[in-house]
């Protein structure tokens, strides 16, 4: 059963291209660190701080396209971990149908933060990678 998580913190190091986001179990103590690239880390950080840019970033553009096409982002699912690589789905509701779109977790989380939807992680992924 998937476990609902929330973004606990972003660790940004300007000296490296790879950053870390930490998800925390909503009704528990486990945390899940995920390494992401700087672009997504800065996008998530700006969104959390309420900083807007004159033109939409990719995840904001995607949210707008989904909405204009009659869809709504329902949730983000991080479902698999293979060889230290996480796999995610963006779950979209369109015309009473749920669509699962493959995504990198960092892009999915950036979109999830932009659209304020819940983030879920599969139990087996948490068992493999949580702290």
C-alpha positions as CSV (number, residue, x, y, z in Angstrom):
1,X,0.0,0.0,0.0
2,X,1.4,3.4,-0.9
3,X,2.5,5.7,2.0
4,X,1.7,9.4,1.8
5,X,4.7,11.6,2.1
6,X,5.4,15.3,2.3
7,X,8.4,17.3,1.4
8,X,10.4,17.8,4.6
9,X,13.4,19.7,3.2
10,X,15.6,20.5,0.3
11,X,19.3,20.4,0.7
12,X,21.0,22.6,-1.9
13,X,24.7,22.9,-2.4
14,X,25.8,25.5,-4.9
15,X,29.1,23.6,-5.3
16,X,27.4,20.5,-6.8
17,X,25.0,19.7,-9.6
18,X,23.1,17.1,-7.6
19,X,20.9,18.2,-4.7
20,X,18.8,16.3,-2.2
21,X,15.2,16.4,-1.3
22,X,13.9,14.6,1.7
23,X,10.4,13.3,1.9
24,X,8.9,12.4,5.3
25,X,6.1,10.0,6.0
26,X,2.9,11.9,6.9
27,X,1.8,9.5,9.6
28,X,5.2,8.1,10.6
29,X,8.8,8.7,11.2
30,X,10.5,7.4,8.0
31,X,12.2,9.7,5.6
32,X,13.2,9.2,2.1
33,X,16.2,11.1,0.6
34,X,16.2,11.5,-3.2
35,X,19.1,12.9,-5.2
36,X,17.9,15.4,-7.9
37,X,19.5,17.8,-10.3
38,X,19.9,21.5,-9.5
39,X,17.3,22.7,-12.0
40,X,14.5,20.8,-10.3
41,X,15.8,21.6,-6.8
42,X,15.8,25.3,-7.5
43,X,12.3,25.1,-9.1
44,X,10.9,23.3,-6.0
45,X,12.6,25.8,-3.7
46,X,11.3,28.8,-5.6
47,X,7.8,27.4,-5.5
48,X,7.9,26.8,-1.8
49,X,9.2,30.3,-1.2
50,X,6.4,31.8,-3.4
51,X,8.9,33.2,-5.9
52,X,7.4,33.6,-9.4
53,X,9.3,34.1,-12.6
54,X,8.1,36.2,-15.6
55,X,7.7,33.0,-17.7
56,X,6.5,29.6,-16.6
57,X,9.0,26.9,-15.7
58,X,8.6,23.5,-17.3
59,X,6.5,22.0,-14.5
60,X,4.3,25.1,-14.4
61,X,3.9,24.8,-18.2
62,X,3.0,21.1,-17.8
63,X,0.4,21.9,-15.1
64,X,-1.2,24.5,-17.4
65,X,-1.3,22.1,-20.4
66,X,-2.9,19.3,-18.3
67,X,-5.5,21.8,-17.0
68,X,-6.2,23.2,-20.5
69,X,-6.7,19.7,-21.8
70,X,-9.4,19.0,-19.2
71,X,-7.2,17.1,-16.8
72,X,-6.3,17.4,-13.2
73,X,-3.2,16.1,-11.4
74,X,-4.4,13.8,-8.7
75,X,-1.2,12.6,-7.1
76,X,2.4,11.7,-7.5
77,X,3.4,8.0,-7.0
78,X,7.0,7.0,-6.5
79,X,6.6,3.3,-7.2
80,X,9.9,1.6,-8.0
81,X,13.6,1.7,-7.0
82,X,16.1,-0.2,-9.2
83,X,19.9,0.2,-8.9
84,X,19.5,3.4,-6.8
85,X,17.2,5.0,-9.5
86,X,13.6,6.0,-8.5
87,X,10.7,5.7,-10.9
88,X,7.5,7.8,-10.6
89,X,4.1,8.3,-12.1
90,X,2.2,11.5,-12.4
91,X,-1.4,10.4,-11.9
92,X,-3.9,12.6,-13.9
93,X,-7.7,12.4,-13.9
94,X,-9.2,13.2,-17.2
95,X,-12.8,12.5,-18.1
96,X,-13.3,10.2,-15.1
97,X,-10.3,8.2,-16.2
98,X,-6.9,7.9,-14.4
99,X,-3.8,8.2,-16.5
100,X,-0.4,7.2,-15.2
101,X,2.4,9.2,-16.9
102,X,6.0,8.0,-16.4
103,X,8.2,10.6,-14.8
104,X,11.4,11.2,-13.0
105,X,10.6,11.7,-9.3
106,X,12.2,15.2,-9.3
107,X,10.0,16.4,-12.2
108,X,6.9,14.7,-10.7
109,X,7.5,16.3,-7.3
110,X,8.1,19.7,-8.8
111,X,4.8,19.4,-10.6
112,X,3.1,18.1,-7.4
113,X,4.4,21.1,-5.4
114,X,3.1,23.4,-8.2
115,X,-0.3,21.8,-8.2
116,X,-0.4,21.0,-4.4
117,X,-1.2,17.3,-4.7
118,X,-0.3,14.5,-2.4
119,X,2.9,12.5,-2.9
120,X,2.9,8.7,-2.3
121,X,5.7,6.2,-2.1
122,X,5.3,2.5,-2.4
123,X,6.0,0.5,0.8
124,X,8.7,-1.6,-0.9
125,X,10.5,1.6,-2.0
126,X,10.4,2.9,1.6
127,X,11.7,-0.4,2.9
128,X,14.6,-0.3,0.5
129,X,15.6,3.4,0.8
130,X,14.1,5.1,3.9
131,X,16.1,6.3,6.8
